[in-house]
Amino acid sequence: MARESSGNKGPLLILIIVLVMVIVYALSVNPAEREKLLGTITYERALVDTVPGEIVPIPKTTYTLEHGLATVEPNFSPIPIPQALSGQITLKRSLIQNQGASFTMDVNKTDLAAARLEFNVLAVEDGKELVIELNKNVVFSGIPAKGKVTVPLPVAQIKDGSNSIKLSVGYSFATSGYSLSDVNFVEQKFQPERASAVQLFTLVQQELNGIISARLTGFAKQLGSPATLSLTLNNKSVYNVGLSVDSTIDIDLPPTLLNNSNTLNWTVSKGGAYQIVLGQVETKYSKTNLKTKNYAFFVTDIEKQSIGSGVLVCTLNIVAAESVTQTVNVQINSYKLNLQLTDGQLNTDVCNYLKAGDNFLSLQSSNSIYISKLGLLLAGKAYGV
């Protein structure tokens, strides 16, 4: 009976080891060295690839309507929540007397930003130190003046659950003391339910059928710390901007997102608060039905990161059926572009107008034109994608 020689396995085993070493090396080296080893690795994805056909021109006669919006205040700044501990207390200390006051509070540290103890000093006797302890840690020792006093309480020393505060007078041979009123424990808490605010507006059917554009304007008054203010229209993101001062708002809303009943939902990031005033949506429409060419597409988070780092380029390609020179109106999300076709075509970079998530593109023209190709391509090296 023939028996396979174990020596024949040697070359195969060596080949497998070499291949494993090559793969491990390729994965461990930096991108430039990997490219030299394996060649250029590319990434390409068509976000839009279609034949729009005839673009019906915008009618010469158009109409406008203004829809007023209610004032709203998305607020994600810490909100004070007072808890009364005592209406009035007397603290005394002498060689033979030590009259203090102790309180317990239950604290949920979720969304707790800061805390403080507030009280009014009505009277001071002999001027010894007022001592305040939080969970047996001294957080204040001094001689406060008459009037309102605020003592910050370290959040790190506050426990999730039961906490204690003790007030007493420093050691004294003679009688010393304080008379205090309106003793309150005040939590500063973030309240996520206040971080959003809604505005509503309605379009009549004729307005919606002939919609050409919709512009939202208003003014954002800063009430808290600088933060990011975001807006969705009917649950689709249309605005996301970091604001550090009072700011004018001017947003071209994607027409394809509009319905008869519309919801604008403002959201502010943690620490911020804004009052949105003087808001209105102005629509431009035709009384004849328009069939605007609208397209939706999706950009992943990783693709957006690669676009931002310059790894991917975003090319919009429009080709007309005839070799014409003509302007085409393109809206990508909230950005309006007047683009020139030369010899019936154009290629332009649109990376600055894309965002992670849902994106929207629409085509319009002042003159009739037949578009035989509309493409939006992401392309580049695949690193990071």
N, C-alpha and C positions, 0 to 999 in steps of 0.2 A: 504494500500500500504506500502510495507516495505521501511524503510528509513535507509541508511547506517549511522552507528554511526561515528561521528567525532573522537571518542576516538580510533577507530581502526587504524587511521593514525599515531598515536603517535610513535609506535615502528619503523615504516618505516622511518619516518622523522629523528629519532635519528640515525638509521643505515646510512642514506645518509650523515648526518652531520659528523659521525665518519669516513666514507670513504673519504670524502673531506678533513678532517683534516689529514688523513694518507698520501694522495697524496701530499698535500701542504708541509707536513713535509719532505717527501721523496725528493721533488724537492729542498728544501731549505738547507738540510744538506750537509756536505762535502762528497766526493766520498767514503771514507772509511766507514763512518757511513751509507751511502746509501747502500753499499754492504752488511753490516751486516743486514740491514732491508730487502732488496729485494733479496739478493743472488748475486753471481758473474754475471756481465753483460759482455758478450763477443762479439767480432766482428771478422768476418772471411770472406775473399773474395779471390777467386782464380783469380789471374792476368793471369796466363797461366795454362791450363789443357788440354793436348792433347797427342796424340800418334804419335811421329815423324816418326816412322818406321825405315827403314834402313838409316844409315849415310854412304854415299859413301866416301871412304878415299880420302884425298888430294893426287893428283898425285905426283910421285917422282920428275918429272921434272916440274919446275915452271919458270916463267919469271917475270921481273920487268920493269916498265916504270916510268920515272920521268916527272912530269908535273910542269913546273915553273909557279910561280904566280907573278903578278904585285905587286909592293910596294904600300900600301894604308895607309891613315892616318885618321882613325875615330877620330873626334875632337869635344868634347862637352865642351871645356874650353871657358871662356868668350873671345869674339873677339872684339878688339877695332874698333869702328865706329866713325871717326872724323867728326865733322860738323864745317866748317869754319864760324867764327863770324866776323872777321875783319882781313885785311892784315896788317894794322898799325893804331894805335890810340895814341893820346896825351891826358894825364890827367893833369890838373893844379888846384891848390888851393891857394888862397890868401885871404886877408881880404875882397876884393871886387869881387873875381872871384871863381867860383866853376864849373869847366869843367870836367864832368865825361863821362861815356859811358854806355849805357844800351842796352841789347839784349834780345830777346825772342826766345825760342826754343820749338817746339812740341816734346813731349817725349811719346812713348808707353812703359809703364813700364813692359809689358809682357817680361819675360826672361831677365830683366835688372839686372845685377850682381853688377855693380859699375859705377861710373861716375867721371870725373875730368875736370878741366879747365887747358889748357896748353897755354903758351905764352912765348915769348922772351922779356927780359928787355934790351932795347937798351941804355937807358940813365936814370939817376936818378938826380933830381934837389932838393937840400936842405934836402933830406933824411927824409921826413915825411912818416907816415904809408900809405901803399896801402891797401885799404879796399875793400873786395869783398863780395857782398850780393847775396844770392840765395833765391828768393821768399821773399825778405825783411828780411831774417835772415843772420847775419854776419857769414861767414864761414872762413874768413881769414882777419887778420889785422896784418901787419908787414912790415918790410923793406926788400924786396928781393934784392939779389945781381944781378948784370948783368949776363945775360945768360938765359938758359932755366929754366922755373919755372913750376912746376906741383902742382895744388891745388886739393886735393880730395874733392868731393862733396857728402855730406851725402845722400844716396839713400832714407832714410826715409823722407827727406825734399823735394824730387822731386815729383811732381804731375804727374798723368797720364793725359796728355794734355799739355796746355800752361804753360811754366815756364819762369821766368825772371832772368837775371844776371845783376848786376850793379857793375861797377868798379868806384872808386873815391879815392881821396886823403884826408887823415886826416886833421883836422882843423889846419890852419897855418896863422900867421900874414904875414910872408914873403911868396914870391911865391915859391911853391913846386910843383913837378910834376914828371911824368914818361912818357917815350916814349916806347910803346910796339908794337911788331909785331907778326904776325902769331898767333892770338888769336883763339883757337879752343875749342869747347865743345866736349868731347870724351865720348861716351857711351861704356861700356863693356857689351856686350850682349851674352847670350847663343843662339846658332843657332841650333835648333834640326835637321835641314836638313843636317848638317855637322857631326852629331853624328854617322852616318853609312857610311860604305864603302864596295864596292863589289869587289870580285875576281871571275874570271871565269876559268873553265878548262873543257876539253872534253875528254871522253873515247871512244876509237874505239869499235865497236861491239864485236869483239873477246875478247877484254880485259874485257868488261862488262859481257859477257856470262860466262867467266871462273874466275870471280873475287874471290879472296881468302881473301885479306885484302887491306886496303888503309890507309896510315899514312900521316898526315899533319904535317910538321915541319916548323919552322920559328923562328923569334926573334921579340919581342915586345919592342920597345924603348919608354920609358915614356917621354912624352912631356909636360904633365900637372900635376895636382894633382893626388894622388892615387885614383883609381876608379875600377869599375867592367868592365871587358872586356868579351863580349859575342859573340858567333858565332853560326849561323845557317847554315845548309847544306840543300839546297833545301827547305827552310822554316821550317826545323825541328831543334830544339836546340841540339847542340852537345858539347857546351863549355860555362861555366859561372864561371869565377874566378875573385876574387878580387886581383889586382896586386898593389904592393907598390914600386916596383923597376923594372928595365929592366929585362925581363924574357924570357927564352927559351920556345918555344911552341912545344908541342909534343902530337898530338891527334890521336888516332885510330878511324877513321871514320866508323860508322856502314855501312857495305857493302850494306845492304838492302835499304839504302837511295840514292845510286848512280844511276845516269842516264847517257845517252850519253853526254848531256849538263848539267853542274853542276854550281850552284851559291853558293858561300860562302859570307855571309853577316856579317860583323863585326860591333858591336855596343858597344859604351862606355857610361857609366853612367855619369850624370851631373858633370862637373868639370874636367873630365879626358880627356886625349888626348894621343894617341899612334901611332907610326909608325910601321907598320908590314912589316918587310924586310926579305929577303932570304927565302921567302916562296916557298914551293913545296909540291905536293902530289905525294907520291910514291906508286904505286899499285903493288901488287903481284897477278899473275893470271896464269891459266892453259889454254892451247890451246884447251882443250876438255871442253865441257860445264859442269859446276858444278851446281847441284841443292842443294845449301846450305839451311839448315833448318832455316828459318827466321821467327820471330814472333814479333808482335807489341802489346803493351798493354798500358794502361793509369793509372796513379796514380794521385789522386785528391790532391789539395793543403792541405786539412785537413788531408788526409792520410799521406802525406809527413811530415807534422808537428808532427803527432803522431809517425811516425817512428823516427824522430829526437829526440823526447823526451823519447823514449824507451817504449812507450805505445804499439806499434805494432812491431812484429818481422816479418822478410821476409825470408822465407825458400824456397830454391831451391831444388827440389826433382827430381832425375833422376834414372830411373829403366831400366836396360837392360833385354832383353828376356832371357839371359843366365847368370849364376853366374860366371862372369869374373872379373878379375882385369885389368883395362885399363884406360888410360888417355883420357878425353874428353875435347876438346877446346871449351870454352863458352865465348862469347863476350856479355856483357850487356852494352848497350850504348857505351861509349868509353873505357871501361875497358875489358881487356883480362884476362881470368882465365884458367889455366890448372888444371883441377879437376880430382881427382882419384876416379874411381869406385872401390869399394871393395865388393866382392861377388855380383857384378852386380848392386850395387846401391850406392847412396850417398845422403846426406842431408847436406846443408851448408847455412849459413846466408849470404845474399847478400844485406842487407839494405844500405850499404855504396855506392852501385852502382846505386841506383834508384834515380829518380828525379821527381819533380812534372811535370805533363804533359805527352807527348808522350815518351814512352820507347821502346827499341828494344833489342831483344835477338836473337843470332844465335848459332848454333851448328856445330862443325866440329870435325873430328877425323883423325888421321894418319892411322888408321886401320878400316876396315869395322866392324860395330856394329849395332845391331837392338835395338832401344830404344822403349820400350813398354809403358813408361810413362814419361812425362815431366810436372812438376808442379811447379808453383811459387805461394806461398800462403802468404797472409797477415793475421795475427792472433794476438789477444791480447784482453785486456780489451777495452771496447767500449768508455771509457771516451775520449772526444776530437774528436771522429770520427763522 
